[in-house]
Amino acid sequence: QMKKQCDQKLLIRMKTECVPCSLNLKTQCPAGYTKVTNGTGIPDCRYYLEIKTHTLSFPGCRHHCVKEFEQPECCQGRWGPDCMGK
């Protein structure tokens, strides 16, 4: 009995919004995502503050998050809704 279903594991990555690093400790990933950075996250972004007529940009931090999910796929040489093939 050959396996008909060969699910693909997909990793979806995302980054949280850029905020002041001190505030980023409390930042959570969206539901279903796992945080892969810790502490204040990664200082690789800038956030903006509007002050009267000026917009100032400051270095900030964000977290990286991942979500794994399985995409159902038929094994090689098989196809169709029930992966029967030939």
Residue frames as a rotation matrix with the C-alpha (Angstrom) as fourth column:
GLN 1
0.577 0.817 0.000 0.00
0.817 -0.577 0.000 0.00
0.000 0.000 -1.000 0.00
MET 2
-0.490 -0.747 0.450 1.74
0.761 -0.618 -0.197 3.12
0.425 0.246 0.871 -1.29
LYS 3
-0.336 0.338 -0.879 1.15
0.585 -0.657 -0.476 6.36
-0.738 -0.674 0.023 0.52
LYS 4
0.098 0.463 0.881 -1.19
0.972 -0.236 0.016 8.52
0.215 0.854 -0.473 -1.54
GLN 5
0.919 0.308 0.246 -1.00
0.230 -0.926 0.300 11.67
0.320 -0.219 -0.922 0.54
CYS 6
-0.081 -0.971 -0.224 2.32
0.964 -0.019 -0.266 13.53
0.254 -0.238 0.938 0.89
ASP 7
0.852 0.508 -0.126 1.52
0.523 -0.809 0.269 16.64
0.035 -0.295 -0.955 2.91
GLN 8
-0.062 -0.841 0.538 3.86
0.531 -0.484 -0.695 19.58
0.845 0.243 0.476 2.61
LYS 9
0.285 0.070 -0.956 4.91
0.914 -0.321 0.249 21.33
-0.290 -0.944 -0.155 5.81
LEU 10
0.165 -0.187 0.968 4.85
0.538 -0.806 -0.247 25.07
0.826 0.562 -0.032 5.28
LEU 11
-0.204 -0.288 -0.936 6.41
0.936 -0.338 -0.100 27.62
-0.287 -0.896 0.339 7.57
ILE 12
0.457 0.388 0.801 4.83
0.579 -0.813 0.063 31.06
0.675 0.435 -0.596 7.51
ARG 13
-0.422 -0.669 -0.612 6.99
0.906 -0.337 -0.256 33.82
-0.035 -0.663 0.748 8.94
MET 14
0.491 0.493 0.718 5.90
0.494 -0.837 0.236 37.27
0.717 0.239 -0.655 10.02
LYS 15
-0.698 -0.695 -0.172 7.22
0.583 -0.413 -0.700 40.17
0.415 -0.589 0.693 12.05
THR 16
0.215 0.763 -0.609 5.34
0.948 -0.313 -0.057 42.17
-0.234 -0.565 -0.791 14.65
GLU 17
0.792 0.173 0.585 4.94
0.363 -0.904 -0.225 45.92
0.490 0.390 -0.779 14.37
CYS 18
-0.301 -0.951 0.068 7.95
0.610 -0.247 -0.753 48.09
0.733 -0.185 0.655 15.14
VAL 19
0.841 0.524 0.131 7.70
0.209 -0.539 0.816 49.67
0.498 -0.659 -0.563 18.61
PRO 20
0.280 -0.755 0.593 10.12
-0.855 -0.477 -0.205 51.17
0.438 -0.450 -0.778 21.15
CYS 21
-0.312 -0.497 -0.810 12.35
-0.206 0.868 -0.453 48.31
0.927 0.026 -0.373 22.32
SER 22
-0.942 -0.069 0.330 11.38
-0.333 0.041 -0.942 48.79
0.052 -0.997 -0.062 25.96
LEU 23
-0.100 0.986 0.137 7.72
-0.899 -0.030 -0.438 48.22
-0.427 -0.167 0.889 25.08
ASN 24
0.034 0.113 -0.993 8.46
-0.847 0.530 0.031 45.24
0.530 0.840 0.114 22.88
LEU 25
-0.902 -0.361 0.236 8.97
-0.429 0.692 -0.580 42.86
0.046 -0.625 -0.779 25.84
LYS 26
-0.450 0.820 0.353 5.19
-0.271 0.251 -0.929 42.56
-0.851 -0.514 0.109 26.13
THR 27
-0.141 0.415 -0.899 4.51
-0.981 -0.180 0.070 42.14
-0.133 0.892 0.432 22.41
GLN 28
-0.101 0.190 0.977 2.77
-0.124 0.972 -0.201 38.89
-0.987 -0.142 -0.074 21.53
CYS 29
-0.986 -0.136 -0.100 2.62
-0.126 0.198 0.972 37.15
-0.113 0.971 -0.212 18.17
PRO 30
-0.236 0.948 -0.215 -0.79
-0.938 -0.164 0.306 36.82
0.254 0.274 0.928 16.52
ALA 31
0.305 0.457 0.836 -2.88
-0.687 0.713 -0.139 33.81
-0.660 -0.531 0.532 17.55
GLY 32
0.967 0.085 0.238 -1.45
0.062 0.835 -0.547 30.57
-0.245 0.544 0.802 16.17
TYR 33
0.558 -0.827 0.069 2.05
-0.139 -0.175 -0.975 31.98
0.818 0.535 -0.213 15.74
THR 34
0.721 -0.444 -0.531 5.07
0.689 0.377 0.620 31.09
-0.075 -0.813 0.578 17.87
LYS 35
0.890 -0.455 -0.035 7.55
-0.453 -0.890 0.047 33.77
-0.052 -0.026 -0.998 18.89
VAL 36
0.735 -0.672 -0.090 11.07
0.601 0.707 -0.373 32.86
0.314 0.220 0.924 17.73
THR 37
-0.257 -0.774 0.578 12.82
0.108 -0.618 -0.779 35.90
0.960 -0.137 0.242 19.17
ASN 38
0.279 0.406 -0.870 12.98
0.893 0.223 0.390 36.66
0.352 -0.886 -0.300 22.87
GLY 39
-0.439 -0.409 -0.800 13.37
0.761 -0.642 -0.090 39.55
-0.477 -0.648 0.593 25.25
THR 40
-0.035 0.401 -0.915 12.96
-0.129 -0.910 -0.394 42.86
-0.991 0.105 0.084 23.47
GLY 41
0.807 0.395 0.440 13.19
0.323 0.329 -0.887 41.22
-0.495 0.858 0.138 20.05
ILE 42
-0.055 -0.839 0.541 15.37
0.969 0.087 0.233 42.37
-0.243 0.537 0.808 17.16
PRO 43
0.195 0.086 -0.977 16.37
0.204 -0.978 -0.045 46.04
-0.959 -0.190 -0.208 16.79
ASP 44
-0.672 -0.496 0.550 16.10
0.566 0.136 0.813 46.02
-0.478 0.858 0.189 13.00
CYS 45
-0.052 0.755 0.654 13.38
0.921 -0.217 0.324 48.58
0.386 0.619 -0.684 12.33
ARG 46
-0.982 -0.182 0.040 12.26
0.157 -0.922 -0.355 52.16
0.101 -0.342 0.934 12.83
TYR 47
-0.051 0.991 -0.126 9.01
0.998 0.047 -0.035 53.52
-0.029 -0.127 -0.991 14.18
TYR 48
-0.599 -0.115 0.792 7.57
0.435 -0.878 0.201 56.97
0.672 0.465 0.576 13.62
LEU 49
-0.171 0.552 -0.816 6.16
0.872 -0.301 -0.387 59.65
-0.459 -0.778 -0.429 15.88
GLU 50
-0.047 0.218 0.975 4.31
0.681 -0.707 0.191 62.64
0.731 0.673 -0.116 14.58
ILE 51
-0.204 -0.056 -0.977 5.03
0.850 -0.506 -0.148 65.79
-0.486 -0.861 0.151 16.52
LYS 52
0.130 0.406 -0.905 3.03
-0.097 -0.903 -0.419 68.78
-0.987 0.142 -0.078 15.31
THR 53
0.717 0.191 -0.670 4.32
-0.629 -0.235 -0.741 69.33
-0.299 0.953 -0.048 11.78
HIS 54
-0.191 -0.905 -0.381 7.22
-0.961 0.250 -0.113 66.87
0.198 0.345 -0.918 11.90
THR 55
0.934 0.320 -0.159 7.48
-0.285 0.935 0.211 63.12
0.216 -0.152 0.965 11.70
LEU 56
0.041 -0.948 0.317 10.40
-0.998 -0.026 0.049 61.73
-0.038 -0.318 -0.947 13.65
SER 57
0.696 0.147 -0.703 11.75
-0.276 0.958 -0.073 58.23
0.663 0.245 0.708 13.21
PHE 58
0.188 -0.578 0.794 13.42
-0.970 0.018 0.242 56.24
-0.154 -0.816 -0.557 15.98
PRO 59
-0.606 -0.402 -0.687 15.16
-0.488 0.870 -0.078 52.87
0.628 0.287 -0.723 16.06
GLY 60
0.195 0.741 0.643 12.79
-0.978 0.193 0.075 50.25
-0.068 -0.643 0.762 17.41
CYS 61
-0.842 -0.427 0.330 12.38
-0.441 0.897 0.033 46.52
-0.310 -0.118 -0.943 17.93
ARG 62
0.228 0.923 -0.310 10.08
-0.964 0.259 0.062 43.82
0.137 0.285 0.949 16.65
HIS 63
-0.168 -0.211 0.963 9.60
-0.481 0.870 0.106 40.11
-0.861 -0.445 -0.248 17.13
HIS 64
-0.565 -0.011 -0.825 9.76
-0.762 0.391 0.517 37.37
0.316 0.920 -0.230 14.54
CYS 65
-0.065 0.664 0.745 6.95
-0.664 0.528 -0.529 34.82
-0.745 -0.529 0.406 14.60
VAL 66
-0.817 -0.146 -0.558 6.40
-0.540 0.534 0.651 31.54
0.203 0.833 -0.515 12.77
LYS 67
0.139 0.878 0.458 3.41
-0.754 0.394 -0.526 29.34
-0.642 -0.272 0.717 12.15
GLU 68
-0.894 -0.446 -0.044 3.67
-0.380 0.703 0.602 25.82
-0.238 0.554 -0.798 10.79
PHE 69
0.145 0.955 0.259 0.90
-0.633 0.290 -0.717 24.25
-0.760 -0.060 0.647 8.84
GLU 70
-0.631 -0.351 0.692 0.48
0.156 0.817 0.556 21.19
-0.760 0.459 -0.460 6.67
GLN 71
-0.106 0.565 -0.818 -0.74
-0.905 -0.396 -0.156 21.63
-0.412 0.724 0.553 3.14
PRO 72
0.264 0.252 0.931 -2.35
-0.028 0.967 -0.254 18.44
-0.964 0.041 0.262 1.87
GLU 73
0.070 -0.264 -0.962 -0.73
-0.976 -0.218 -0.011 17.24
-0.207 0.939 -0.273 -1.34
CYS 74
0.970 0.232 0.078 -0.72
-0.200 0.935 -0.294 14.05
-0.141 0.269 0.953 -3.35
CYS 75
0.155 -0.941 0.302 2.50
0.036 0.311 0.950 12.08
-0.987 -0.137 0.082 -3.69
GLN 76
-0.463 -0.453 -0.762 4.39
-0.714 -0.320 0.623 12.16
-0.526 0.832 -0.175 -6.98
GLY 77
-0.958 0.065 -0.280 2.51
-0.172 0.650 0.740 10.48
0.230 0.757 -0.611 -9.82
ARG 78
-0.435 0.869 -0.236 -0.85
0.900 0.415 -0.129 10.75
-0.014 -0.269 -0.963 -8.08
TRP 79
-0.975 0.156 0.155 -3.51
-0.131 -0.978 0.161 13.41
0.177 0.137 0.975 -8.43
GLY 80
-0.231 0.971 -0.067 -7.14
0.114 0.095 0.989 14.24
0.966 0.221 -0.132 -8.04
PRO 81
0.209 0.404 0.891 -9.23
-0.757 -0.509 0.409 14.87
0.619 -0.760 0.199 -4.91
ASP 82
0.908 0.147 0.393 -8.52
-0.385 0.665 0.640 11.36
-0.168 -0.732 0.660 -3.60
CYS 83
0.085 -0.994 -0.065 -4.89
-0.920 -0.104 0.379 11.16
-0.383 0.028 -0.923 -4.87
MET 84
0.682 0.232 0.693 -5.58
-0.089 0.967 -0.237 8.01
-0.726 0.100 0.681 -6.91
GLY 85
-0.268 -0.809 -0.523 -3.55
-0.718 -0.195 0.669 8.74
-0.643 0.555 -0.528 -10.04
LYS 86
-0.517 -0.006 -0.856 -3.20
-0.763 0.457 0.458 5.96
0.388 0.889 -0.241 -12.62
